[in-house]
Amino acid sequence: MNKIILIALASLALAGCASYRPVVDTKGVDMNKYQVDLGECQQYAGQVDPGEHAAVGAAAGAVLGAAIGAIFGNRQTAGQGAAAYGLLGAAGGGAEGATSQRDIIKRCMAGRGYRVLY
């Protein structure tokens, strides 16, 4: 069950970059050039893997959760802590990866002369 949730979280994070379009002031902008630039910037952002961030977050969360569960409980609470913190770590890591992708797109578009509003 936990693996299914991790896969779902990673999939959601990965879907964020492919469709992300920053809000840009389009006054005086050649929209054909804009589309090409946006596509290239999205490709750069694709080099960041939110799924990898989610996996690292899950591993770190699981270790922390197991340690906390072991300190304050027993083997069962260690396992429960590992699962709970693993899920939280995966969600946080995936979100961090997706945010990094959006930031890359924004900076890339701004670097190409677009006025990125959001």
C-alpha positions in Angstrom: 0.0 0.0 0.0 2.8 2.5 0.9 4.5 1.8 -2.4 1.4 2.7 -4.3 1.1 6.0 -2.4 4.7 6.8 -3.1 4.3 6.0 -6.8 1.2 8.2 -6.9 3.0 11.1 -5.2 6.0 10.8 -7.6 3.7 10.7 -10.6 1.9 13.9 -9.5 5.2 15.7 -9.0 6.4 14.6 -12.4 3.2 15.8 -14.1 3.7 19.3 -12.7 6.6 20.4 -14.9 5.3 19.2 -18.2 2.3 21.5 -18.1 3.7 24.4 -16.1 3.4 27.7 -17.9 4.7 30.8 -16.0 2.6 33.9 -16.2 4.4 36.3 -18.6 3.7 39.8 -19.7 3.0 39.1 -23.4 2.8 42.8 -24.5 5.1 43.0 -27.6 6.0 39.3 -27.4 6.3 37.1 -30.5 4.1 34.2 -29.3 5.8 31.7 -31.7 9.2 32.5 -30.2 7.6 32.3 -26.8 6.4 28.8 -27.4 9.8 27.7 -28.6 11.5 29.3 -25.6 9.0 27.8 -23.2 9.5 24.3 -24.6 13.3 24.6 -24.3 13.0 25.9 -20.7 10.7 23.0 -19.9 13.3 20.6 -21.3 16.0 22.1 -19.0 13.6 21.7 -16.0 13.1 18.1 -17.0 16.7 17.4 -15.9 15.5 17.7 -12.3 13.7 14.5 -11.3 11.0 15.0 -8.7 10.7 11.3 -8.4 14.3 11.1 -7.3 13.7 13.9 -4.8 10.6 11.9 -3.5 12.7 8.7 -3.1 15.4 10.5 -1.2 12.8 12.2 1.0 11.1 8.8 1.6 14.3 7.2 2.6 15.4 10.0 5.0 11.9 10.1 6.4 11.7 6.4 7.0 15.1 6.4 8.9 14.0 9.3 11.0 10.6 7.8 11.7 12.0 4.4 12.6 14.5 6.1 15.0 11.7 8.1 16.7 9.4 5.1 16.9 12.2 3.0 18.4 13.1 5.6 21.0 9.6 6.2 22.1 8.1 2.8 21.6 8.9 -0.6 20.3 9.4 -2.5 17.0 5.9 -1.9 16.0 6.0 1.8 16.6 9.4 1.9 14.8 7.7 0.4 11.7 4.8 2.7 11.9 7.0 5.7 12.3 9.1 4.6 9.4 6.0 4.3 7.2 4.5 7.6 8.3 7.6 9.7 8.1 8.6 7.9 4.8 5.3 9.1 3.2 5.8 12.6 4.6 9.4 12.6 3.3 8.3 11.4 -0.2 5.6 14.1 -0.4 8.0 16.8 0.7 10.8 15.6 -1.6 8.5 15.4 -4.6 7.1 18.8 -4.0 10.6 20.2 -3.6 11.6 18.7 -7.0 8.5 20.1 -8.7 9.2 23.5 -7.2 12.7 23.3 -8.5 11.4 22.6 -12.0 9.1 25.6 -11.9 11.9 27.8 -10.6 14.1 26.7 -13.5 11.4 27.5 -16.0 10.9 30.9 -14.5 14.6 31.8 -14.4 15.1 30.4 -17.9 12.3 32.5 -19.4 13.4 35.6 -17.5 17.0 35.0 -18.8 15.5 35.1 -22.3 14.1 38.5 -21.7 10.5 37.7 -20.7 8.9 39.6 -17.9 7.8 36.7 -15.7 5.0 37.8 -13.4 4.3 34.5 -11.6 
